[in-house]
Amino acid sequence: MKAAVFEKTGERLVVRDVAVPVLGDDELLLEVAFTGICGSDLHAAETPGVLPPGTIMGHEFTGVVVQSTSPDWPVGARVAANPYWVCDTCAAGGRCEGGADAACSSGSFMGFRPDLPGAYADYVRIRAAQAIRLPDNVSLQDGALMEPLAVARHAVDVCGPMQGASVLVIGGGPIGLSVVLMALDAGAAQVIVSEPDPNRRACALQVGAAAVIDPVAEGLSAALTRLGVGSPGIVFECVGAPGFLQQTIDIMAPRGRAVIVGVCMTEDRVLPRAAIRKEATLKFVLGYTMADFHHVGRYLSRHAATAAAMVSRVVKLDELPEIFDRLRSEKSLIKVLVRAGQGPAT
């Protein structure tokens, strides 16, 4: 089968022939349909020492079961997958027995180790316990948005009640836009997005944001005052770059809540006193639970067309290395999906 393989930091992914995965007990082989390119993949590929050579990335995917060693999953089933691979100790139960889920240090995410290949490939192996059946009215293409939406759903759930609240989302990439959708789904009265790229700002409005801010053209605090929000009680930081954690603390209301979703890969500096003065609550989130995926499946069965506004392009597997490199700097592209081979499309 064909797969896009990481070989070395700073070098382009290479599409080449690799062996088709062999199933163990209670596992599924999927013919990959669609795979999303995630910002985490971009960060991992450009950060020395994160990815071993020979890694096949890709953890946002859908596919059709073509082989099964599970009595619960027949050939032909359309599925998405939770890409978190629990440790061997917990594998029999299909979930993290310690309750840590993705935060457990004993497990790993698919697509970040050579022995746990992801879905930048024609076929991918998953455990049956990772599979989520797609609702009949959700296409394989729309279902590929389930993983980033599950990240956002988990962040919103960890944040706590937001019925009737004004929410600020810093960063209008795929995760920030997913947070917009999940915050509105959770009852937020309005969501405002701060994002410098005009295409992403336009998409934020399209998926339901009440207003957008260009933080380059206008100071964030001044813009929020102009919009009548002032200091928001709930903030989601979805950029993951140095300086944004402090910005989050500075902009939030006294006794407000902030959820840090963006993954900063380098050291950052904050002034703790600024958070202490506000008695601020800062929560850091990682991944999701299976309950988040099932929630998103129900959401997509009602609102797939809205979520699909995030998709900028669909490319073939052979085009992946070139578009992967472009995504590092071309922020007007939001979510790019890869369609592997001649895999199923519906």
C-alpha positions as CSV (number, residue, x, y, z in Angstrom):
1,M,0.0,0.0,0.0
2,K,1.0,3.7,-0.3
3,A,1.8,5.8,2.7
4,A,3.3,9.2,3.4
5,V,6.3,8.6,5.6
6,F,8.2,11.0,7.8
7,E,12.0,10.5,7.4
8,K,13.8,13.5,8.9
9,T,13.0,16.9,10.5
10,G,13.2,19.6,7.8
11,E,12.6,17.2,4.9
12,R,9.4,16.6,2.9
13,L,7.3,13.6,3.6
14,V,7.9,10.7,1.2
15,V,5.1,8.7,-0.4
16,R,6.2,5.1,-0.8
17,D,5.1,1.5,-0.6
18,V,4.9,0.0,2.9
19,A,3.4,-3.3,4.2
20,V,-0.3,-3.5,4.8
21,P,-0.9,-3.8,8.6
22,V,-1.5,-7.2,10.1
23,L,-4.4,-7.6,12.5
24,G,-4.3,-9.0,16.0
25,D,-7.2,-10.1,18.1
26,D,-10.3,-7.8,18.2
27,E,-8.9,-5.3,15.6
28,L,-10.1,-3.8,12.4
29,L,-8.3,-3.0,9.1
30,L,-9.8,0.1,7.5
31,E,-9.6,1.2,3.9
32,V,-8.9,4.8,4.6
33,A,-11.4,7.3,3.2
34,F,-10.4,10.7,4.4
35,T,-7.7,12.0,6.8
36,G,-7.3,15.5,8.2
37,I,-4.0,17.2,8.3
38,C,-3.6,18.4,11.9
39,G,-1.5,21.2,13.3
40,S,-0.1,18.7,15.8
41,D,1.4,16.8,12.8
42,L,3.0,20.0,11.5
43,H,4.5,20.9,14.9
44,A,5.8,17.3,15.4
45,A,7.4,17.1,12.0
46,E,9.2,20.4,12.4
47,T,10.4,19.9,16.0
48,P,13.7,17.9,16.3
49,G,13.5,14.7,18.3
50,V,9.7,14.4,18.4
51,L,9.1,11.9,15.5
52,P,11.3,8.9,14.8
53,P,12.2,8.2,11.2
54,G,9.6,5.9,9.5
55,T,6.6,7.4,11.3
56,I,3.3,7.5,9.4
57,M,1.3,10.3,10.7
58,G,-2.5,11.0,10.5
59,H,-4.9,10.7,13.4
60,E,-8.1,12.4,12.1
61,F,-9.6,9.8,9.8
62,T,-12.6,7.8,8.6
63,G,-12.6,4.5,6.7
64,V,-14.5,1.4,5.9
65,V,-13.8,-2.0,7.6
66,V,-12.2,-4.4,5.1
67,Q,-10.9,-7.0,7.6
68,S,-12.2,-7.7,11.1
69,T,-11.2,-9.9,14.0
70,S,-14.0,-8.5,16.1
71,P,-17.4,-10.1,16.3
72,D,-18.9,-6.7,16.8
73,W,-17.7,-5.0,13.6
74,P,-18.6,-6.5,10.2
75,V,-16.8,-5.8,6.9
76,G,-18.3,-2.8,5.3
77,A,-19.0,-0.8,8.5
78,R,-18.3,3.0,8.1
79,V,-16.3,4.3,11.0
80,A,-14.3,7.1,12.5
81,A,-11.8,6.4,15.2
82,N,-10.5,7.6,18.5
83,P,-6.7,7.6,17.7
84,Y,-5.6,7.2,21.4
85,W,-4.0,3.8,21.8
86,V,-4.4,2.6,25.4
87,C,-1.5,0.7,26.9
88,D,-1.5,-3.1,26.7
89,T,-2.6,-3.4,30.4
90,C,-5.8,-1.6,29.6
91,A,-6.3,-2.9,26.1
92,A,-8.7,-5.8,27.1
93,G,-11.1,-3.3,28.5
94,G,-10.8,-0.9,25.6
95,R,-10.3,2.1,27.8
96,C,-7.9,3.6,30.3
97,E,-8.6,1.9,33.6
98,G,-7.0,4.7,35.6
99,G,-9.5,7.2,34.1
100,A,-6.8,9.4,32.7
101,D,-7.8,8.7,29.1
102,A,-5.5,10.7,26.7
103,A,-3.7,12.2,29.7
104,C,-2.3,8.8,30.8
105,S,1.4,8.6,30.2
106,S,1.2,4.8,29.4
107,G,-0.8,5.2,26.2
108,S,0.0,7.0,23.0
109,F,-1.6,8.6,20.0
110,M,-1.6,6.9,16.7
111,G,0.6,8.5,14.1
112,F,3.5,9.6,16.3
113,R,5.5,6.3,16.5
114,P,6.6,3.9,13.8
115,D,4.9,1.0,15.5
116,L,1.5,2.9,15.7
117,P,1.1,4.1,12.2
118,G,-1.6,6.6,11.4
119,A,-3.8,7.1,8.4
120,Y,-1.7,9.0,5.9
121,A,-1.9,5.7,4.0
122,D,-4.3,3.5,2.0
123,Y,-5.1,1.3,5.0
124,V,-4.8,1.7,8.8
125,R,-5.2,-0.8,11.7
126,I,-7.2,0.1,14.8
127,R,-8.5,-1.7,17.8
128,A,-12.2,-2.4,17.7
129,A,-12.6,-0.4,20.9
130,Q,-11.4,2.7,19.1
131,A,-14.1,2.6,16.4
132,I,-17.1,4.9,16.3
133,R,-19.8,4.0,13.9
134,L,-20.8,7.0,11.7
135,P,-24.4,8.0,11.6
136,D,-26.1,7.0,8.3
137,N,-26.5,10.6,7.3
138,V,-22.9,11.6,8.0
139,S,-20.6,11.2,5.0
140,L,-17.1,9.8,5.4
141,Q,-15.7,13.2,4.4
142,D,-17.7,15.0,7.1
143,G,-16.9,12.3,9.6
144,A,-13.2,13.1,9.2
145,L,-13.9,16.3,11.2
146,M,-14.9,14.2,14.2
147,E,-11.5,14.2,15.9
148,P,-10.9,18.0,16.0
149,L,-14.5,18.5,17.0
150,A,-13.9,15.9,19.8
151,V,-10.9,18.0,21.0
152,A,-13.2,21.0,21.2
153,R,-16.0,19.1,22.8
154,H,-13.6,18.0,25.5
155,A,-12.3,21.5,26.1
156,V,-15.9,22.8,26.4
157,D,-16.8,20.0,28.8
158,V,-13.8,20.7,31.0
159,C,-14.6,24.4,31.0
160,G,-17.9,23.8,32.7
161,P,-21.3,25.5,32.3
162,M,-21.5,28.3,29.7
163,Q,-25.2,28.7,29.2
164,G,-25.9,32.3,28.2
165,A,-22.2,33.2,28.5
166,S,-20.1,35.5,26.2
167,V,-17.0,33.5,25.1
168,L,-13.8,34.6,23.5
169,V,-11.8,32.2,21.3
170,I,-8.2,33.2,20.6
171,G,-7.2,31.6,17.3
172,G,-9.4,30.7,14.3
173,G,-7.8,27.6,13.0
174,P,-9.6,24.2,12.9
175,I,-9.5,23.8,16.7
176,G,-10.6,27.3,17.4
177,L,-13.5,27.0,14.9
178,S,-14.4,23.7,16.4
179,V,-14.6,25.4,19.8
180,V,-16.9,27.9,18.3
181,L,-19.3,25.1,17.2
182,M,-19.1,23.2,20.5
183,A,-19.4,26.3,22.7
184,L,-22.6,27.3,20.8
185,D,-23.8,23.7,21.1
186,A,-23.2,24.0,24.9
187,G,-25.4,27.0,25.1
188,A,-23.0,30.0,24.9
189,A,-25.0,33.2,24.1
190,Q,-22.2,34.5,21.8
191,V,-18.8,33.5,20.7
192,I,-16.2,36.1,19.5
193,V,-13.1,35.0,17.7
194,S,-9.7,36.8,17.6
195,E,-7.8,35.8,14.4
196,P,-5.4,37.7,12.1
197,D,-6.1,35.8,8.9
198,P,-9.1,37.2,7.0
199,N,-10.2,33.8,5.5
200,R,-10.3,32.3,9.0
201,R,-12.3,35.2,10.3
202,A,-14.8,34.8,7.5
203,C,-15.1,31.1,8.3
204,A,-15.7,31.9,12.0
205,L,-18.7,34.0,11.1
206,Q,-19.9,31.3,8.7
207,V,-19.9,28.7,11.5
208,G,-21.7,31.0,14.0
209,A,-19.4,33.4,15.7
210,A,-21.2,36.6,16.7
211,A,-18.2,38.8,15.8
212,V,-14.5,38.5,14.8
213,I,-11.5,40.6,15.7
214,D,-8.3,41.3,13.7
215,P,-5.8,41.6,16.6
216,V,-3.2,43.0,14.3
217,A,-5.4,45.9,13.2
218,E,-7.1,46.6,16.6
219,G,-6.1,45.8,20.1
220,L,-8.0,42.9,21.6
221,S,-9.1,44.8,24.7
222,A,-10.3,47.8,22.7
223,A,-12.1,45.6,20.3
224,L,-13.9,43.7,23.1
225,T,-14.9,47.0,24.7
226,R,-16.2,48.2,21.3
227,L,-18.3,45.1,21.0
228,G,-19.8,45.6,24.4
229,V,-18.2,42.5,26.0
230,G,-15.4,44.0,28.1
231,S,-13.5,41.3,29.8
232,P,-14.9,37.9,28.9
233,G,-15.7,35.4,31.6
234,I,-14.7,32.5,29.5
235,V,-11.7,32.3,27.1
236,F,-10.3,29.5,25.0
237,E,-6.7,29.8,23.9
238,C,-6.3,27.9,20.7
239,V,-3.1,29.1,19.2
240,G,-0.3,27.4,21.2
241,A,2.5,29.9,20.7
242,P,4.6,31.9,23.2
243,G,2.8,35.0,24.6
244,F,-0.8,33.8,24.2
245,L,-1.1,32.3,27.7
246,Q,-0.2,35.7,29.2
247,Q,-2.6,37.4,26.8
248,T,-5.4,35.0,27.9
249,I,-4.7,35.9,31.6
250,D,-4.6,39.6,30.8
251,I,-7.9,39.7,28.8
252,M,-10.1,37.5,31.0
253,A,-12.5,38.8,33.6
254,P,-11.8,38.6,37.3
255,R,-12.7,35.1,38.5
256,G,-13.0,34.1,34.9
257,R,-12.3,30.7,33.4
258,A,-9.7,30.0,30.7
259,V,-9.1,26.7,28.8
260,I,-5.7,26.3,27.2
261,V,-6.2,24.1,24.1
262,G,-3.3,25.3,21.9
263,V,-0.2,23.2,22.3
264,C,2.9,25.4,22.8
265,M,6.0,23.4,21.9
266,T,8.5,25.8,23.5
267,E,9.0,27.4,26.8
268,D,6.8,30.4,27.6
269,R,6.8,33.1,30.3
270,V,3.8,34.3,32.3
271,L,3.4,36.7,35.2
272,P,1.6,34.6,37.9
273,R,0.6,37.7,39.8
274,A,-1.7,38.7,36.9
275,A,-3.7,35.5,37.3
276,I,-3.6,35.6,41.1
277,R,-5.0,39.2,41.2
278,K,-8.0,37.9,39.2
279,E,-8.4,34.6,41.0
280,A,-8.4,33.2,37.5
281,T,-9.1,29.6,36.8
282,L,-6.8,28.1,34.1
283,K,-7.5,24.6,32.8
284,F,-5.2,22.8,30.4
285,V,-6.7,20.0,28.2
286,L,-5.5,17.1,26.2
287,G,-7.4,15.0,23.7
288,Y,-10.8,13.6,24.5
289,T,-12.8,10.7,25.8
290,M,-15.0,8.2,23.8
291,A,-18.0,10.1,25.2
292,D,-16.8,13.2,23.4
293,F,-16.6,11.3,20.1
294,H,-20.2,10.0,20.6
295,H,-21.4,13.5,21.4
296,V,-19.8,14.8,18.2
297,G,-21.3,12.0,16.2
298,R,-24.7,13.1,17.3
299,Y,-23.8,16.7,16.6
300,L,-22.7,15.9,13.0
301,S,-25.9,14.1,12.3
302,R,-27.6,17.4,12.8
303,H,-25.0,20.0,11.8
304,A,-22.5,18.4,9.4
305,A,-23.0,21.1,6.7
306,T,-22.0,23.8,9.2
307,A,-18.9,22.0,10.4
308,A,-17.9,21.3,6.8
309,A,-17.3,25.0,6.2
310,M,-13.9,24.5,7.8
311,V,-12.7,22.3,4.9
312,S,-10.6,24.3,2.5
313,R,-9.4,21.5,0.2
314,V,-9.4,17.8,-0.4
315,V,-6.2,16.4,-1.9
316,K,-4.9,13.0,-3.0
317,L,-2.3,11.1,-1.0
318,D,0.3,11.9,-3.6
319,E,-0.3,15.6,-3.1
320,L,0.0,15.4,0.7
321,P,3.8,16.1,1.0
322,E,3.5,19.4,-1.0
323,I,0.3,20.6,0.8
324,F,1.7,19.6,4.2
325,D,4.7,22.0,3.6
326,R,2.4,24.8,2.4
327,L,0.2,24.6,5.5
328,R,3.2,25.8,7.7
329,S,2.8,29.3,6.3
330,E,-0.4,29.4,4.2
331,K,-2.9,30.3,7.0
332,S,-5.7,31.0,4.5
333,L,-6.0,27.2,4.2
334,I,-8.0,25.9,7.2
335,K,-8.7,22.2,7.2
336,V,-7.2,20.1,4.4
337,L,-8.4,16.5,4.0
338,V,-6.5,13.8,2.3
339,R,-8.3,11.2,0.3
340,A,-6.2,8.1,0.1
341,G,-6.0,6.0,-3.1
342,Q,-9.4,5.2,-4.5
343,G,-10.9,4.8,-1.1
344,P,-14.6,5.2,-0.4
345,A,-16.1,8.7,-0.5
346,T,-19.6,8.4,1.0
